[in-house]
Amino acid sequence: MLTQALLVDDSRSVLNFLKRHIEAEGLVEATTFLDPVEALTCARERAFDLVLVDYEMPHMDGISFIRTFRRLAGCADIPIAMITSRQTDDVKMEALQAGATDFLPKQPQSVEMTVRLRNLIQLGAAVRKLNDRAAHLASEVAAATRKLGEREEEIILRLALAVEYRDNDTGEHTLRVARYSRIIAEQLGLPARLCRDIYLAAPLHDVGKVAIPDKILLKPGKLTDQEMAVIRTHATIGERILADSSCELIQLGAQIAAGHHERWDGAGYPSGLKADEIPMAARVVAVADVFDALTTRRPYKEPMPIEMARNYLVENKGRQFDPACVEAFLSRWDEVLDIAAGGQATPFPKAEAPLAPIIKCPVKGRSPEFAATT
C-alpha cells in the first residue's frame, strides 16, 4: 500500500516539485492543495500518513494549520514537516509546540531535504502500520469482549432457568422479567451499562428458591403461616448464594435477590427497607417480577388479565412499588404487551411436559395477588 501524503503550499511550482520529489521512488501517493483550509476539509474525510505544509500561506499559516490538523480524529501521531526558509529558533519552537515533527528547508535539490524526506516517508509508513495493528488488536479485543458478554448472559440466564423450571411449566418467567426490567431501567434513564447489567442480573432474583421444598413451592392450596415464612426465606437465601462474589454482575444479582420483595412503604421483607433504602435494581425488578407473576399461570392460580395487572401496579405505586419504576414501565406499554404475548422469542427450549400440575381456577384462600407478595 502506498504511503498517502498531504502537501500544502500556496506556490504551485513548489507543490509540483514536492510531488515529483516525494513520488520519485514509487512508494508515495501525494495529494496537493494550494489552500490550507481546503486541505483540512479533505483531512477530515480522508486518512493521510504524512503531511508537508508551508509556513507562510494566506488565510492560515503553517503553525495554525498544524495545530488544527492535530485536533482532527486520528491525526495526533501523523508525521508533519513544516517547509520554510525561516528556520529561526522562535519559529521552530512554536511549530514544535503546535505538533510539528520536523522541518524541511525550502531549498530544491537539497541533500538535507532528500534525506529528511526519506526518513519522514519511512516514519509515516511505520506509524500507519502501528495504527493498523492497533486497530486490528482493538477489533479483536472488542470481538472477544462481546463473546465473553454473550457467554456471561447465557450462563446467567440458564442458571436462573434451572431454578425457574421448578416453579412453573416453561421457565419463560425468567426471561420476561429480564426484559421488563430492562425496559424500566432504560426508561428511568439509567446508564447503558447498568441497564444491561440489570437485564442480566434480574433472572437471578429467585435463585434462593432452590432451597424451598417442592411441597411448599408447588403447593396448590393455601399456605400456612409457617409455610409462608419458609417461602420468604428465598430472598435471604438468594443473597447468600450470590454474596461475596468478585463479579460486579453477581453482586448486583445479590442486591436484587435480597431486595425484590421489599416494599416502597417499608412493609416488605426480609429487612423492611423503604423507599430509597431499597437498591434501585431491586425496585426495578420488583415491578417486573410482580407484573409477570400476576399475568401468568401458576400452580395455584389462573393468569390475571393484563389490564387488571396494570391497574394493580397503578394502585400500589407509592405503597408496594417505587412510583418512578411503575411510570417507567407503563410508559412503554406497547412493548410490555408484546413481551407478555410472547412477541419476543426465547432462546431457551420449553419443557417437554409441565413440571407441576396446573390448577384451572384460583384456590380458595389464595388471592390473585399472592404472587405479588411471595
Sine and cosine of phi, psi and omega as CSV:
sin_phi,cos_phi,sin_psi,cos_psi,sin_omega,cos_omega
0.00,0.00,0.74,-0.67,0.00,-1.00
-0.95,0.33,0.59,-0.81,0.12,-0.99
-0.94,0.34,0.77,-0.64,-0.02,-1.00
-1.00,-0.07,0.87,-0.49,-0.03,-1.00
-0.92,-0.40,0.63,-0.77,0.08,-1.00
-0.95,-0.32,0.87,-0.50,-0.03,-1.00
-0.92,-0.39,0.78,-0.62,-0.05,-1.00
-0.75,-0.67,0.90,-0.44,0.02,-1.00
-0.36,-0.93,0.62,-0.78,-0.03,-1.00
-0.99,0.16,0.02,1.00,0.05,-1.00
-0.96,-0.29,0.87,-0.49,-0.02,-1.00
-0.91,0.41,-0.58,0.81,0.00,-1.00
-0.91,0.42,-0.64,0.77,0.04,-1.00
-0.91,0.41,-0.67,0.74,0.02,-1.00
-0.87,0.49,-0.70,0.72,0.00,-1.00
-0.89,0.45,-0.66,0.75,0.03,-1.00
-0.89,0.45,-0.73,0.68,-0.01,-1.00
-0.88,0.47,-0.66,0.75,-0.03,-1.00
-0.89,0.45,-0.72,0.69,0.03,-1.00
-0.88,0.47,-0.69,0.73,-0.07,-1.00
-0.91,0.41,-0.68,0.73,-0.11,-0.99
-0.98,0.19,-0.41,0.91,0.00,-1.00
-0.99,-0.10,0.04,1.00,-0.13,-0.99
-0.86,0.52,-0.61,0.79,-0.07,-1.00
-1.00,-0.04,0.05,1.00,0.09,-1.00
0.97,0.25,0.31,0.95,-0.03,-1.00
-0.97,-0.26,-0.17,0.99,-0.13,-0.99
-0.76,-0.64,0.60,-0.80,0.18,-0.98
-0.90,-0.43,0.87,-0.49,-0.11,-0.99
-0.97,-0.23,0.64,-0.77,0.11,-0.99
-0.89,-0.45,0.80,-0.60,-0.14,-0.99
-0.93,-0.37,0.53,-0.85,0.05,-1.00
-0.62,-0.79,0.70,-0.71,0.13,-0.99
-0.99,0.10,-0.48,0.88,-0.07,-1.00
-0.97,-0.25,0.87,-0.49,-0.01,-1.00
-0.90,0.44,-0.51,0.86,0.01,-1.00
-0.92,0.40,-0.68,0.74,0.05,-1.00
-0.91,0.42,-0.58,0.81,0.02,-1.00
-0.90,0.45,-0.65,0.76,0.02,-1.00
-0.92,0.40,-0.61,0.79,0.05,-1.00
-0.88,0.48,-0.67,0.74,0.04,-1.00
-0.91,0.42,-0.64,0.77,-0.04,-1.00
-0.92,0.40,-0.40,0.92,0.06,-1.00
-0.95,0.32,-0.40,0.92,-0.09,-1.00
-0.94,-0.34,-0.23,0.97,-0.11,-0.99
-0.67,-0.75,0.63,-0.78,-0.02,-1.00
-1.00,0.06,0.67,-0.74,0.07,-1.00
-0.82,-0.57,0.48,-0.88,-0.01,-1.00
-0.98,-0.18,-0.27,0.96,-0.10,-1.00
-0.41,-0.91,0.61,-0.79,0.01,-1.00
-0.76,-0.65,0.75,-0.66,0.15,-0.99
-0.88,-0.48,0.81,-0.58,-0.08,-1.00
-0.68,-0.74,0.67,-0.74,0.02,-1.00
-0.95,0.31,0.40,-0.92,0.01,-1.00
-0.99,0.12,-0.77,0.64,-0.09,-1.00
-0.98,-0.18,0.94,-0.34,0.01,-1.00
-0.61,-0.79,0.43,-0.90,0.07,-1.00
-0.95,0.30,0.41,-0.91,0.05,-1.00
0.97,0.26,-0.67,0.74,-0.06,-1.00
-0.39,-0.92,0.80,-0.60,0.03,-1.00
-0.99,0.13,0.12,-0.99,-0.08,-1.00
-0.89,0.46,-0.58,0.82,-0.02,-1.00
-0.93,0.38,-0.68,0.73,0.04,-1.00
-0.90,0.43,-0.61,0.79,0.04,-1.00
-0.88,0.48,-0.74,0.68,-0.03,-1.00
-0.88,0.48,-0.70,0.72,-0.03,-1.00
-0.87,0.48,-0.68,0.74,0.01,-1.00
-0.94,0.34,-0.67,0.74,0.00,-1.00
-0.87,0.49,-0.65,0.76,-0.02,-1.00
-0.90,0.45,-0.40,0.92,-0.01,-1.00
-0.99,0.11,-0.17,0.99,0.02,-1.00
-0.95,0.30,0.50,-0.87,-0.01,-1.00
-0.87,0.49,0.78,-0.62,0.06,-1.00
0.98,0.18,0.14,0.99,-0.08,-1.00
-0.94,-0.34,0.18,0.98,-0.08,-1.00
-0.93,0.37,-0.48,0.88,-0.10,-0.99
-0.92,-0.39,0.06,1.00,-0.03,-1.00
-0.93,0.36,0.77,-0.63,0.03,-1.00
-0.88,0.48,0.75,-0.66,0.03,-1.00
-0.79,-0.62,0.80,-0.59,0.08,-1.00
-0.92,-0.40,0.74,-0.67,0.06,-1.00
-0.99,-0.13,0.77,-0.64,-0.02,-1.00
-0.99,-0.14,0.85,-0.53,-0.04,-1.00
-0.32,-0.95,0.50,-0.87,0.12,-0.99
-1.00,-0.05,-0.15,0.99,0.00,-1.00
-0.98,-0.18,0.96,0.26,-0.05,-1.00
-1.00,-0.06,0.80,0.60,0.05,-1.00
-0.98,0.19,0.33,-0.95,-0.06,-1.00
-0.88,0.48,-0.64,0.77,-0.04,-1.00
-0.93,0.37,-0.61,0.79,0.05,-1.00
-0.92,0.40,-0.70,0.71,0.01,-1.00
-0.87,0.49,-0.70,0.71,-0.03,-1.00
-0.89,0.46,-0.70,0.72,0.00,-1.00
-0.90,0.43,-0.64,0.77,0.01,-1.00
-0.92,0.40,-0.67,0.74,0.03,-1.00
-0.89,0.45,-0.65,0.76,0.03,-1.00
-0.91,0.42,-0.51,0.86,0.02,-1.00
-0.97,0.25,-0.35,0.94,0.03,-1.00
0.83,-0.56,0.21,0.98,0.03,-1.00
-0.92,0.38,0.57,-0.82,0.04,-1.00
-1.00,-0.06,-0.61,0.79,-0.06,-1.00
-0.37,-0.93,0.05,-1.00,0.03,-1.00
-0.79,-0.61,0.59,-0.81,0.07,-1.00
-0.87,-0.49,0.76,-0.65,0.02,-1.00
-0.95,0.31,0.60,-0.80,0.00,-1.00
-1.00,0.08,0.91,0.41,-0.02,-1.00
-0.73,-0.69,0.99,-0.13,0.02,-1.00
-0.78,0.62,0.63,-0.77,0.01,-1.00
0.91,0.41,0.30,0.95,0.05,-1.00
-0.95,0.31,0.74,-0.67,0.05,-1.00
-0.88,0.47,-0.65,0.76,0.01,-1.00
-0.87,0.50,-0.67,0.74,0.00,-1.00
-0.90,0.43,-0.66,0.75,-0.01,-1.00
-0.88,0.47,-0.71,0.70,-0.03,-1.00
-0.92,0.39,-0.73,0.69,-0.01,-1.00
-0.91,0.42,-0.62,0.79,0.00,-1.00
-0.91,0.42,-0.66,0.75,0.05,-1.00
-0.88,0.48,-0.68,0.74,0.02,-1.00
-0.90,0.45,-0.64,0.77,0.01,-1.00
-0.91,0.40,-0.63,0.78,0.04,-1.00
-0.89,0.46,-0.70,0.71,0.02,-1.00
-0.90,0.44,-0.64,0.77,0.02,-1.00
-0.91,0.42,-0.67,0.74,0.01,-1.00
-0.88,0.47,-0.66,0.75,0.03,-1.00
-0.91,0.42,-0.64,0.77,0.00,-1.00
-0.91,0.41,-0.67,0.74,0.02,-1.00
-0.89,0.46,-0.65,0.76,0.02,-1.00
-0.88,0.47,-0.68,0.73,0.01,-1.00
-0.89,0.46,-0.66,0.75,0.02,-1.00
-0.90,0.44,-0.68,0.73,0.01,-1.00
-0.91,0.41,-0.63,0.78,0.04,-1.00
-0.90,0.44,-0.66,0.75,0.01,-1.00
-0.91,0.42,-0.68,0.74,0.01,-1.00
-0.89,0.45,-0.66,0.76,0.02,-1.00
-0.91,0.42,-0.64,0.77,0.02,-1.00
-0.90,0.43,-0.72,0.70,0.01,-1.00
-0.89,0.46,-0.65,0.76,0.02,-1.00
-0.88,0.47,-0.63,0.78,0.04,-1.00
-0.91,0.42,-0.66,0.75,0.02,-1.00
-0.90,0.43,-0.67,0.74,0.02,-1.00
-0.90,0.44,-0.68,0.73,0.01,-1.00
-0.88,0.47,-0.66,0.75,0.01,-1.00
-0.91,0.41,-0.67,0.74,0.01,-1.00
-0.91,0.41,-0.65,0.76,0.02,-1.00
-0.90,0.44,-0.66,0.75,0.03,-1.00
-0.89,0.45,-0.66,0.75,0.00,-1.00
-0.91,0.41,-0.65,0.76,0.05,-1.00
-0.89,0.45,-0.65,0.76,0.03,-1.00
-0.88,0.47,-0.65,0.76,0.02,-1.00
-0.91,0.42,-0.65,0.76,0.01,-1.00
-0.93,0.37,-0.63,0.78,0.04,-1.00
-0.87,0.50,-0.70,0.71,0.01,-1.00
-0.88,0.47,-0.72,0.70,-0.04,-1.00
-0.91,0.42,-0.67,0.74,-0.02,-1.00
-0.88,0.47,-0.72,0.70,-0.03,-1.00
-0.91,0.40,-0.70,0.71,-0.01,-1.00
-0.90,0.43,-0.61,0.79,0.00,-1.00
-0.95,0.30,-0.57,0.82,0.09,-1.00
-0.88,0.47,-0.73,0.69,0.01,-1.00
-0.91,0.42,-0.58,0.81,-0.01,-1.00
-0.90,0.43,-0.59,0.80,0.03,-1.00
-0.86,0.50,-0.61,0.79,0.04,-1.00
-0.94,0.33,-0.68,0.74,-0.10,-0.99
-0.92,0.40,-0.50,0.87,0.00,-1.00
-0.89,0.46,-0.35,0.94,0.05,-1.00
-0.97,0.22,-0.37,0.93,-0.20,-0.98
-0.97,-0.22,-0.34,0.94,0.07,-1.00
-0.45,-0.89,-0.13,-0.99,-0.20,-0.98
-1.00,-0.02,-0.22,0.98,-0.07,-1.00
-0.81,-0.59,-0.42,0.91,-0.06,-1.00
0.99,0.16,0.04,1.00,-0.06,-1.00
-0.97,0.23,-0.26,0.97,0.07,-1.00
-0.79,0.62,-0.69,0.72,-0.02,-1.00
-0.82,0.58,-0.74,0.68,-0.07,-1.00
-0.96,0.28,-0.61,0.79,0.03,-1.00
-0.91,0.41,-0.66,0.75,0.03,-1.00
-0.88,0.48,-0.63,0.77,0.03,-1.00
-0.88,0.47,-0.69,0.72,-0.04,-1.00
-0.95,0.32,-0.66,0.75,0.08,-1.00
-0.87,0.49,-0.67,0.74,-0.03,-1.00
-0.89,0.46,-0.64,0.77,0.02,-1.00
-0.91,0.43,-0.64,0.77,0.05,-1.00
-0.85,0.53,-0.74,0.67,-0.03,-1.00
-0.89,0.45,-0.74,0.68,-0.04,-1.00
-0.88,0.48,-0.69,0.73,0.00,-1.00
-0.90,0.43,-0.68,0.73,-0.05,-1.00
-0.94,0.34,-0.43,0.90,0.09,-1.00
-0.96,0.27,-0.19,0.98,-0.01,-1.00
0.99,0.15,0.37,0.93,0.03,-1.00
-0.93,0.36,0.42,-0.91,0.01,-1.00
-0.82,0.57,0.54,-0.84,-0.07,-1.00
-0.83,0.56,-0.66,0.75,-0.01,-1.00
-0.91,0.42,-0.64,0.77,0.01,-1.00
-0.93,0.38,-0.60,0.80,0.06,-1.00
-0.87,0.50,-0.69,0.72,0.02,-1.00
-0.90,0.45,-0.70,0.71,-0.04,-1.00
-0.91,0.41,-0.62,0.79,0.06,-1.00
-0.90,0.43,-0.66,0.75,0.05,-1.00
-0.85,0.53,-0.67,0.74,-0.04,-1.00
-0.97,0.23,-0.59,0.81,-0.07,-1.00
-0.99,0.10,-0.41,0.91,-0.04,-1.00
-0.81,0.59,-0.64,0.77,-0.01,-1.00
-0.88,0.47,-0.26,0.97,-0.01,-1.00
-1.00,0.06,0.09,1.00,-0.13,-0.99
-0.87,0.49,-0.54,0.84,-0.06,-1.00
-0.95,-0.32,0.37,0.93,-0.06,-1.00
-0.87,0.49,-0.42,0.91,0.02,-1.00
-0.92,0.40,-0.24,0.97,-0.01,-1.00
-0.94,0.35,-0.19,0.98,0.07,-1.00
-0.88,0.48,-0.38,0.92,-0.04,-1.00
-1.00,-0.08,-0.03,1.00,-0.02,-1.00
-1.00,0.00,0.80,-0.60,0.00,-1.00
-0.86,0.51,0.60,-0.80,0.00,-1.00
-0.85,0.52,-0.58,0.82,-0.06,-1.00
-0.90,0.44,-0.38,0.93,0.07,-1.00
-0.99,-0.10,-0.74,0.67,-0.07,-1.00
-0.87,0.49,-0.62,0.79,-0.08,-1.00
-0.96,-0.27,0.20,0.98,-0.02,-1.00
-0.90,0.44,0.83,-0.56,-0.02,-1.00
-0.98,0.19,-0.32,0.95,-0.04,-1.00
-1.00,-0.07,-0.12,-0.99,-0.02,-1.00
-0.93,0.37,0.68,-0.74,0.04,-1.00
-0.99,0.12,0.60,-0.80,0.13,-0.99
-0.97,0.25,0.22,-0.98,0.04,-1.00
-0.86,0.51,-0.62,0.78,0.01,-1.00
-0.92,0.40,-0.67,0.74,0.03,-1.00
-0.91,0.41,-0.62,0.79,0.04,-1.00
-0.89,0.46,-0.63,0.78,0.03,-1.00
-0.89,0.45,-0.62,0.79,0.04,-1.00
-0.91,0.41,-0.71,0.70,0.03,-1.00
-0.82,0.57,-0.68,0.73,-0.09,-1.00
-0.94,0.34,-0.24,0.97,0.05,-1.00
-0.94,0.34,-0.21,0.98,-0.06,-1.00
-0.90,0.44,-0.45,0.89,0.02,-1.00
-0.92,0.39,-0.74,0.67,0.01,-1.00
-0.93,0.37,-0.65,0.76,0.01,-1.00
-0.89,0.45,-0.67,0.74,0.03,-1.00
-0.87,0.49,-0.67,0.75,0.05,-1.00
-0.88,0.47,-0.67,0.74,0.00,-1.00
-0.89,0.45,-0.64,0.77,0.00,-1.00
-0.88,0.47,-0.63,0.78,-0.12,-0.99
-0.99,-0.13,-0.21,0.98,-0.09,-1.00
-0.92,0.38,0.35,-0.94,0.11,-0.99
0.91,0.41,0.34,0.94,0.07,-1.00
-0.99,0.17,0.52,-0.85,0.08,-1.00
-0.99,0.12,-0.15,0.99,-0.01,-1.00
-1.00,0.03,0.82,-0.57,-0.03,-1.00
-0.88,0.48,-0.56,0.83,-0.02,-1.00
-0.92,0.40,-0.66,0.75,0.04,-1.00
-0.93,0.36,-0.59,0.81,0.08,-1.00
-0.87,0.49,-0.65,0.76,0.05,-1.00
-0.91,0.42,-0.63,0.78,0.06,-1.00
-0.87,0.50,-0.60,0.80,0.04,-1.00
-0.90,0.44,-0.66,0.75,0.05,-1.00
-0.88,0.48,-0.69,0.73,-0.02,-1.00
-0.92,0.39,-0.71,0.70,-0.01,-1.00
-0.86,0.51,-0.67,0.75,-0.05,-1.00
-0.96,0.28,-0.54,0.84,-0.19,-0.98
-0.93,-0.37,0.00,1.00,-0.13,-0.99
-0.97,0.24,-0.11,0.99,0.12,-0.99
-0.93,-0.37,0.14,0.99,0.19,-0.98
-0.95,0.31,0.40,-0.91,-0.04,-1.00
-0.88,-0.47,0.50,-0.87,0.00,-1.00
-0.85,0.53,-0.54,0.84,-0.02,-1.00
-1.00,0.02,0.04,1.00,0.05,-1.00
1.00,0.02,0.07,1.00,-0.07,-1.00
-1.00,-0.07,0.20,0.98,-0.03,-1.00
-1.00,0.00,-0.24,-0.97,-0.02,-1.00
-0.65,-0.76,0.33,-0.95,0.17,0.99
-1.00,-0.04,-0.20,0.98,-0.15,-0.99
-0.94,-0.35,-0.06,1.00,0.00,-1.00
0.92,0.40,0.51,0.86,0.04,-1.00
-0.94,0.35,0.41,-0.91,0.01,-1.00
-0.68,-0.73,0.47,-0.88,0.09,-1.00
0.73,0.68,-0.79,-0.61,-0.09,-1.00
-0.94,0.33,-0.12,0.99,0.11,-0.99
-0.92,0.39,-0.43,0.90,0.01,-1.00
-0.98,0.18,0.78,-0.63,0.03,-1.00
-0.81,0.58,0.63,-0.78,-0.05,-1.00
-0.81,0.59,-0.70,0.71,-0.04,-1.00
-0.87,0.49,-0.61,0.79,0.00,-1.00
-0.93,0.36,-0.59,0.81,0.04,-1.00
-0.91,0.41,-0.61,0.80,0.04,-1.00
-0.90,0.43,-0.76,0.64,-0.07,-1.00
-0.93,0.37,-0.49,0.87,0.02,-1.00
-0.84,0.54,-0.71,0.71,0.00,-1.00
-0.91,0.41,-0.73,0.68,-0.03,-1.00
-0.88,0.47,-0.69,0.72,-0.06,-1.00
-0.91,0.41,-0.74,0.67,-0.04,-1.00
-0.91,0.42,-0.70,0.72,0.00,-1.00
-0.85,0.52,-0.71,0.70,-0.03,-1.00
-0.93,0.36,-0.61,0.79,0.03,-1.00
-0.89,0.45,-0.63,0.78,-0.01,-1.00
-0.93,0.36,-0.58,0.82,-0.16,-0.99
-0.99,-0.12,0.12,0.99,0.03,-1.00
-0.84,-0.54,0.40,-0.92,-0.01,-1.00
-0.95,0.30,0.66,-0.75,0.10,-1.00
-0.80,-0.59,0.25,-0.97,-0.01,-1.00
-0.82,0.57,-0.43,0.91,-0.09,-1.00
-0.95,-0.32,0.07,1.00,-0.05,-1.00
-0.32,-0.95,0.37,-0.93,0.17,-0.98
-0.99,0.10,0.34,-0.94,0.02,-1.00
-0.93,0.37,0.60,-0.80,0.07,-1.00
-0.98,0.19,0.61,-0.79,0.07,-1.00
-0.83,0.56,0.58,-0.81,-0.08,-1.00
-0.82,0.57,-0.73,0.69,-0.06,-1.00
-0.92,0.39,-0.55,0.83,0.05,-1.00
-0.92,0.39,-0.63,0.77,0.04,-1.00
-0.91,0.41,-0.61,0.79,0.06,-1.00
-0.87,0.49,-0.71,0.70,0.01,-1.00
-0.88,0.47,-0.59,0.80,0.02,-1.00
-0.87,0.49,-0.68,0.73,0.03,-1.00
-0.89,0.46,-0.71,0.70,-0.02,-1.00
-0.88,0.47,-0.71,0.71,-0.03,-1.00
-0.91,0.41,-0.43,0.90,-0.09,-1.00
-0.95,-0.30,0.11,0.99,0.10,-1.00
-0.95,0.31,0.68,-0.73,-0.08,-1.00
1.00,0.04,-0.17,0.99,0.09,-1.00
-0.90,-0.44,-0.94,0.33,0.03,-1.00
-1.00,0.08,-0.56,0.83,-0.15,-0.99
-0.88,-0.48,0.45,-0.90,0.17,-0.99
-0.90,0.45,0.87,-0.50,-0.04,-1.00
-0.83,0.56,-0.61,0.79,-0.02,-1.00
-0.90,0.44,-0.60,0.80,0.01,-1.00
-0.93,0.37,-0.63,0.77,0.03,-1.00
-0.91,0.42,-0.71,0.70,0.00,-1.00
-0.89,0.46,-0.65,0.76,0.02,-1.00
-0.88,0.47,-0.66,0.75,-0.01,-1.00
-0.90,0.43,-0.73,0.68,-0.06,-1.00
-0.95,0.31,-0.39,0.92,-0.04,-1.00
-0.94,0.34,-0.26,0.97,0.05,-1.00
-0.84,-0.54,0.77,0.64,-0.16,-0.99
-0.90,0.44,-0.59,0.81,0.00,-1.00
-0.87,0.49,-0.63,0.78,0.03,-1.00
-0.93,0.36,-0.60,0.80,0.04,-1.00
-0.87,0.49,-0.72,0.69,0.00,-1.00
-0.89,0.46,-0.61,0.79,0.00,-1.00
-0.90,0.44,-0.69,0.73,0.02,-1.00
-0.92,0.39,-0.70,0.72,-0.02,-1.00
-0.88,0.48,-0.53,0.85,-0.01,-1.00
-1.00,0.08,0.01,1.00,0.00,-1.00
0.99,0.13,0.37,0.93,-0.03,-1.00
-0.94,0.35,-0.34,0.94,0.05,-1.00
-0.95,-0.31,0.92,-0.39,-0.12,-0.99
-0.91,0.42,0.59,-0.81,0.06,-1.00
-1.00,0.01,0.63,-0.77,0.00,-1.00
-0.99,0.15,-0.02,1.00,-0.08,-1.00
-0.95,-0.31,0.54,-0.84,0.00,-1.00
-0.95,0.31,0.53,-0.85,0.09,-1.00
-0.99,0.16,0.41,-0.91,0.07,-1.00
-0.90,0.43,0.57,-0.82,-0.01,-1.00
-0.93,0.37,-0.47,0.88,0.02,-1.00
-0.54,-0.84,0.47,-0.88,0.04,-1.00
-0.83,0.56,0.61,-0.79,0.00,-1.00
-1.00,-0.02,-0.08,1.00,0.01,-1.00
-0.49,-0.87,0.46,-0.89,0.01,-1.00
-0.91,0.42,0.57,-0.82,0.01,-1.00
-0.98,-0.19,0.83,-0.56,0.02,-1.00
-1.00,0.01,0.79,-0.61,-0.14,-0.99
-0.99,0.17,-0.17,0.99,0.02,-1.00
-0.56,-0.83,0.41,-0.91,0.02,-1.00
-0.83,0.55,0.60,-0.80,0.01,-1.00
-0.99,0.11,0.70,-0.71,0.01,-1.00
-0.84,0.54,0.74,-0.67,0.03,-1.00
1.00,-0.05,-0.06,1.00,0.05,-1.00
-0.83,-0.56,0.94,-0.33,-0.07,-1.00
-0.96,0.26,0.36,-0.93,0.05,-1.00
-0.85,0.53,-0.41,0.91,-0.01,-1.00
-0.99,0.14,0.03,1.00,-0.03,-1.00
-0.80,0.60,-0.68,0.73,-0.02,-1.00
-0.89,0.45,-0.43,0.90,-0.04,-1.00
-0.97,0.24,-0.16,0.99,-0.02,-1.00
-0.87,-0.49,-0.03,1.00,0.00,-1.00
-0.86,-0.50,0.00,0.00,0.00,0.00
